[in-house]
Amino acid sequence: MEAKENSSSLIVGKNLHSLLLQSGITIIGLAYAIDMSVNHLRTIRLGKASISSRTADKISKFFGIEVSLLFSSKPIKLKNIRSIETVNTFHRDNSKNLEFFANKKEENSLMYFLRKELLKSNFLEIERDVKEIKQHCLEKYNRNYNSKALSAQLLRLFDEGYLKRSKKFANSSVYLYTLK
């Protein structure tokens, strides 16, 4: 019995994951939409928790599908996400909440900002350290990034070949970054 329940949980988790991807809604957004705990929905999505009939009903109503589809091993394909009234209303009413939508969450990410804004500006045409870059992001773009996170992403851009990096002082761990 436990193996069957575990298999069912994995199927539901896979289907929930698919529905979230197709709708562009994050697990946080869905939790808000159907008034559920984010952590509980995460465990369901991972296939580590069985789903109650009440929860299955809430999810299926939100996505405009039959409850039985959540338990089906056949992949769920939403026909037209914009034609699902509940999903469409959710998108319209919550469009400014970046945590609710996968694509907007990415747009708000540090790496997205660095690639789309900072690398395309002329700011890194001369060498800058993390402190200068952080200050520039705050003053020009009103983005207050954590120095450690900023440093990690700049290192990643260096590793990917977008930036040059050199030590500011011979025996320090402060680096200067510039465009390649």
matplotlib code that plots the C-alpha trace (Angstrom):
import matplotlib.pyplot as plt

x = [0.0, 2.8, 4.5, 1.3, 0.8, 4.4, 3.9, 0.8, 2.6, 5.3, 2.8, 0.9, 4.2, 5.3, 1.9, 2.0, 5.4, 4.2, 1.2, 3.5, 5.8, 3.0, 1.4, 4.6, 3.5, 5.9, 5.1, 4.9, 2.3, 0.2, 0.3, -0.9, -3.6, -5.1, -4.4, -2.0, 1.4, 4.3, 6.3, 3.4, 3.0, 6.8, 6.6, 3.7, 5.6, 8.6, 6.4, 7.2, 3.7, 0.3, -2.3, -5.7, -8.8, -9.4, -5.9, -6.3, -9.7, -8.1, -5.3, -7.5, -10.0, -7.2, -5.8, -9.2, -8.7, -10.4, -9.1, -8.5, -5.9, -3.6, -3.4, -3.0, 0.4, -0.4, 1.2, -1.2, -1.2, -3.0, -4.6, -4.5, -3.3, -4.9, -8.3, -8.3, -10.2, -8.6, -5.0, -5.7, -7.2, -4.3, -1.8, -3.7, -4.2, -0.7, 1.5, 3.7, 4.6, 7.9, 7.9, 4.7, 5.9, 8.9, 9.8, 9.6, 11.6, 14.4, 14.1, 14.6, 17.7, 21.1, 22.6, 19.8, 20.5, 24.2, 23.8, 21.0, 22.0, 25.4, 27.4, 25.6, 26.4, 29.8, 30.4, 32.8, 34.9, 37.3, 38.3, 36.0, 36.0, 32.9, 32.4, 32.3, 30.0, 27.6, 27.5, 26.8, 24.0, 22.4, 22.8, 21.9, 19.5, 18.2, 19.3, 21.0, 22.9, 24.7, 28.5, 29.1, 26.4, 27.6, 31.2, 30.0, 28.1, 31.0, 33.3, 30.8, 30.8, 34.7, 34.6, 32.2, 34.6, 32.5, 34.8, 38.5, 39.6, 42.8, 43.9, 43.6, 46.6, 49.3, 48.5, 44.8, 41.6, 40.1, 39.6, 38.9, 36.5, 36.3, 34.7, 36.6]
y = [0.0, 2.4, 1.9, 2.7, 5.8, 6.9, 6.3, 8.4, 11.2, 11.2, 11.4, 14.3, 16.1, 15.7, 17.0, 19.9, 20.8, 20.7, 22.9, 25.5, 25.5, 25.9, 28.7, 30.6, 30.7, 29.9, 27.6, 30.8, 32.3, 29.1, 28.9, 32.5, 31.9, 28.8, 29.9, 27.0, 26.7, 27.1, 24.3, 21.9, 22.6, 22.1, 18.7, 17.7, 19.0, 16.9, 13.8, 13.5, 14.1, 12.7, 15.2, 15.5, 15.6, 19.2, 20.3, 18.4, 20.2, 23.6, 23.0, 21.5, 24.4, 27.0, 25.4, 24.6, 20.9, 17.7, 16.5, 13.0, 14.6, 15.4, 11.6, 10.5, 9.3, 11.0, 14.4, 17.3, 19.8, 23.1, 24.2, 28.0, 29.4, 32.8, 31.1, 29.8, 32.5, 31.9, 31.8, 34.9, 36.8, 35.8, 37.1, 40.4, 41.0, 40.1, 41.2, 43.4, 40.6, 39.3, 36.2, 34.9, 34.5, 32.5, 34.9, 38.0, 36.3, 35.9, 39.5, 40.6, 38.4, 39.8, 37.9, 39.1, 42.7, 42.3, 40.8, 43.1, 46.4, 46.7, 44.8, 46.8, 50.1, 51.8, 51.6, 48.6, 50.1, 51.0, 48.8, 48.8, 46.9, 45.3, 48.2, 50.7, 48.4, 48.0, 51.8, 52.4, 49.8, 51.6, 55.2, 54.6, 51.7, 51.8, 48.2, 47.4, 44.2, 42.2, 42.5, 38.8, 37.9, 40.6, 39.3, 35.7, 36.7, 38.9, 35.9, 33.8, 36.4, 36.4, 32.6, 32.8, 35.2, 38.4, 40.2, 40.6, 40.4, 41.5, 42.0, 45.5, 45.1, 42.4, 40.6, 41.1, 39.4, 42.6, 42.3, 44.8, 44.0, 45.4, 44.4, 42.1]
z = [0.0, 0.9, -2.5, -4.3, -2.2, -2.9, -6.6, -6.6, -4.7, -7.3, -10.2, -8.5, -7.8, -11.4, -12.6, -10.2, -11.4, -15.0, -14.3, -12.6, -15.6, -18.1, -16.2, -15.3, -11.7, -8.9, -6.0, -3.8, -6.2, -6.2, -2.4, -2.2, -4.9, -3.2, 0.4, 1.3, 2.9, 0.6, 2.4, 2.1, -1.7, -2.1, -0.5, -2.7, -5.8, -4.8, -4.4, -0.7, 0.6, -0.4, -1.4, 0.3, -1.7, -0.6, -1.8, -5.1, -5.5, -4.9, -7.4, -10.1, -9.8, -10.0, -13.2, -14.6, -14.9, -13.6, -10.3, -11.8, -14.1, -11.1, -10.4, -14.1, -15.3, -18.7, -18.9, -18.4, -21.3, -20.6, -23.9, -23.6, -20.3, -21.0, -21.4, -17.8, -15.9, -12.5, -13.8, -16.0, -13.1, -10.9, -13.5, -13.8, -10.1, -9.0, -11.9, -9.7, -7.3, -8.7, -6.4, -8.0, -11.5, -12.8, -15.6, -13.4, -10.7, -13.2, -14.3, -10.7, -10.3, -9.9, -12.9, -15.1, -14.1, -14.7, -18.1, -19.4, -17.8, -16.4, -19.1, -21.7, -20.1, -20.3, -16.5, -16.7, -19.5, -16.7, -13.8, -10.9, -7.6, -6.0, -3.7, -6.6, -8.6, -5.6, -5.1, -8.8, -8.8, -5.8, -7.1, -10.8, -10.7, -7.1, -6.6, -3.3, -3.8, -1.2, -1.8, -1.4, -3.9, -6.3, -6.1, -6.8, -9.9, -11.2, -10.7, -12.7, -15.5, -15.4, -15.7, -18.6, -20.4, -20.2, -17.8, -17.1, -13.5, -11.8, -8.2, -6.8, -4.6, -4.9, -1.7, -1.3, -2.2, -3.7, -7.4, -10.2, -13.0, -16.5, -19.8, -22.0]

ax = plt.figure().add_subplot(projection="3d")
ax.plot(x, y, z, "-o")
ax.set_aspect("equal")
plt.show()
